[in-house]
Amino acid sequence: MRPTPITDVPPMYGAGIYAIYYVGDHELYQPISDGCRTPIYVGKAVYKGGRKGLTTSEEDQAPLWARINEHRASLEHAHDLDAEDFRVRYLVAEDFFVSLAEQLMIRQFRPVWNTLVDGFGNHAPGGKRTTQARPPWDELHPGRPWSSPDRMPTPSKQSAAESRERILAHWTQ
């Protein structure tokens, strides 16, 4: 499948896996801005209740499309990233295949937003979880409303400078 701009993913039904690629000119990600060969992030989307073997309702039949759109929104909120610079490959698949495929892709590609800078895939925290530290991804790429310092005042244990160092060191290995 050809990579699709993350801003143009058509609606689809089903669960599945996906890989997000960077094609822009941000200095941190130049080594993988190479024609969508190395993903910056790999993820999965399953039906609600799927982890526990529960059935889903008719209204929640597009978890893959919804998840990719959550990521698009995160990229649009980030102050130093442009959602237009991201592409995605996705595959609608049976639930039993999705988790295994995600694990294998992460192991194979070691995407930096899965392995070095945690938090891109986080959902907005509810309840008292806002007292937790901001995710490292939000320190590096601030802008998501739910992770702003006024909503999540505790900074991440991994600073933006540390994340930059980790990414740059990763490229030299």
ABEGO torsion letter per residue (X at the ends): XBBBBAAABBBBBEBEBBBBBBABABAAAAAABAGGABBABBBBBBBBGAAAGBBBBAABABAAAAAAAAAAAAAAABAABBAAABBBBBBBBBAAAAAAAAAAAAAAAGBAAAAABBGAABBBBBEAAAABBBBAAAAABBGBAAABAAABABBBABBAAAAAAAAAAAAAX
